[in-house]
Amino acid sequence: MLLEIGFVLLIFGVALVFLGVILASTCGLKKENAKVEGGGVVLIGPIPIVFGTSSKWAVVALILAIVLMLLSLSFFLR
C-alpha cells in the first residue's frame, strides 16, 4: 500500500515539475533581471552539509531538514 502511494506521489511530482517548466517557457515568464535563490541539505549519515545562495536560504533548508528528521524519527519509533 505505501509503495503504491509513494510511486504515485513520485510520478505526480515529476509531472508537476515538467508542467512548471513547460508553462514557464511558453507563458513568457522570463525576466532579464530575475533573481533566483535556493538552498539544500545533503545528509551523509548524521552529518548535514548545508548549502544555499544566501545565508537565509541555508538556514531555511537546515530548519526543514531538522523537521523532516524529527518527523521520520517519530514514524520510525511508532
Number of C-alpha atoms within 10 A of each C-alpha: 5 7 8 9 9 11 11 11 12 12 10 12 12 11 12 12 11 12 12 12 11 11 12 12 11 10 8 8 10 10 7 6 6 7 6 6 9 14 17 19 20 13 11 8 6 6 9 14 12 18 17 17 12 11 13 12 17 19 17 17 20 20 13 14 18 14 12 12 12 12 11 12 11 10 9 8 6 6
